[in-house]
Amino acid sequence: MAGADQAARLGQEVLHQRRSMPKSPLRMAVGGVAMAAVIGFFTLLTKKKPEASVIDVAKVAAGVAHPDNTHPPK
């Protein structure tokens, strides 16, 4: 068991804190947005209809799809 003086000393220590983060916050934010986009794309890809192509899914995910990309060919 720790003594009273050791417990008081441990309560005041700062454990493993760095002065700066290992990567820049902007780089981490861009990486997070990219990961969210990849997860969204693959979610759309797994839920696509059989007649839709991967290009159609990419257009929908990017927001540039037209009705000819979202409706099956007749």
CORUR-V712882 format. One record per run of one state. SS is the DSSP state (A for helix, B for strand, O for the rest). FROM is the first residue (numbers start at 0). LEN is the number of residues. If there is no record, write none. Layout:
BEGIN
ss & from & len
SS & FROM & LEN
SS & FROM & LEN
END
This chain:
BEGIN
ss & from & len
O & 0 & 3
A & 3 & 9
O & 12 & 12
A & 24 & 22
O & 46 & 7
A & 53 & 9
O & 62 & 4
A & 66 & 4
O & 70 & 4
END
